[in-house]
Amino acid sequence: MNYTYILSLDGFELTNECTYHTREVLENGIERLVYPRFHNSDGVVAINHIVERDPELGVSCCRLEVENTTGHAVRISRADVGVSMETTRMDLRYFSSDWGSEYAPRRQEINGEFSFGVISGRSCKGFIPFALCEGDSSATAMTLAWSGNWTCTAFRRPEDYCCVMGLTDGAFYTDLPAGETFRAPAVYVSSAADGETASLALRRYFRRHISLLNDGRFSPLPLEYNTWWAYEDKLITEDIFQENAEIAKSLGCSYAMMDAGWFGDETDGIGWYEKRGDWDRVNPERFPSGMKAMCGKAKAAEILPGIWCEIEAVGKDALLNKTHGKLLAKREGRSLGYVCFGCRETREWAMEVMNRIVGEYGAKWVKFDFNLDPGMGCDRTDHDHGAGDGLMAHYLGYYAFLEELRAKYPDLVIENCSSGGLRGDIGMISHCHLTFLSDPDQTDFHLQLYWGALSFLHQSALLHFTWSEVTFCDHNSGIHNPISEDMPRHKFDYIMRAAMMGIPGFSYKLPEMPAWCLERMKELGAYYTAHSSDFILNGDAYRLTPQPLTHGRGERFPVFEFVSRTGDAQVHAFRLSGAPENRAVCLKGLDPEARYRVNFLDSGRQLQMSGRELMDAGISFDGLPEEASEIAEINKIAE
């Protein structure tokens, strides 16, 4: 495998196979390789392909830097980086993605040139910015750290195959002034003998070098309550929020999230979506005491409050359209429905909003949503960007805003959301603690998402609700409430445990939930925080089976293993509808010479096996009804 890039300067396309470089070893052990090149464009343009490689994990962060040392501006319209592979074949595996269908698997055999990408303006609205290139005897996993438009291109050459990723979308260009440097989004690359091993290395790299949870924010991992699906904006009030928050606290939740519905009055009959942007106008009918009082009451009940905010968006009826028209992103003179963070004044306004929500109201968790497609982005020239790079400037400005927000409020948890999971790229998540996987959350779909996201993200960054109670929509298989008094306990456990392999959220009318379900939720939550936290927060995740899919497709008996830093393991198995009666799996990541005690939590079955036996012969899950789960604890036996 060699690193490569494709760069377009003033319409001249440069393709470079990186064969010469300088090498430094940084204090943290990272190898820094620089591949220099110079291009004459009536003066010299210096091109540096920079690779920072973790030699232990075998993962590289690759990016292009272009320095304009000419006396005039140069135009960049493409900046893709990736790899070339000497192989006789290349199969490309990737995921399509849309609302309620995120992480749908795709496969393409590369014979000529093939590309896929996003022009919606949101990184995961169309496809996921991830590609797995499988060759004769190796696999290379790649993910692009970018939240806007992008393209992945794979092509065959006479002696090898190439795959590159970048923010090319057909409309992007940036005019780089003399004396300045352009930095393209990073691509993270992992090469191994097979795709699962390559993805494991990306997960480890994310946790070690990228995750914001390295600041020790969560210990143990939290349980979160959210008001949205059960009440939406139509039913929620400050009293309902408080009642649910107090029950959530008794169940072991650390946070209670007030989702959309808290801002804007209702006298005009206009809904929340059209009023986004008026964050200074608290809904007086539903929250007469105000948001500061709401947060204060939650804290008095010893649960930390969270507030939802779509800080980028501007609804068509928001007063912000009139009071802050300079901030609006526009294209060809038409509002795009969001404020352009490429404009310095927008970032200042946004921080004022957060000073109110976090500083004054006292929110300890902010859920940032984004429910629109910015397309090719803002082309205004009275912002701090040009006509062709407004979308790029918006995202770079939004990243800078998030960094400033974290620095100002270091105890704040930042959640990334975008119509569910439509902007869950590694670039955005490097600036947030958690990312929301999708709005729909029925259990088999959750497992599809979770399996897919583990292709490049660590499980500790993945937030999703257990199968929610949905009052007004039909998106969860048409089932408004999966929880009932007469449901079997094994199905309740199955629903709850599926989300307890990441950060779980709960959206139910808790005062109406059956008493036994509340008690069982408390028990499952206590097990999660006491026994699963280290596995999820710091451990390695292994996908022991292929991807499960909705509508009875894919793997019907998915099994996931987590290995802690001490070498113990937890194995989570889920028998979906239509699954076979049993499933045998071989474990991974254990000490082959150690002895382990295997305890099946529900059945009570116990075994003793060596690490080698567990990895070679494996264990089996038997006797589970459909829509049931089991957890196997794998603990080393002290010598």
Order of alpha helices (4+ residues) and beta strands (2+ residues): beta-beta-beta-beta-beta-beta-beta-beta-beta-beta-beta-beta-beta-beta-beta-beta-beta-beta-alpha-beta-alpha-alpha-beta-alpha-beta-alpha-beta-beta-alpha-beta-alpha-beta-alpha-beta-alpha-beta-alpha-beta-alpha-alpha-beta-beta-beta-beta-beta-beta-alpha-beta-beta
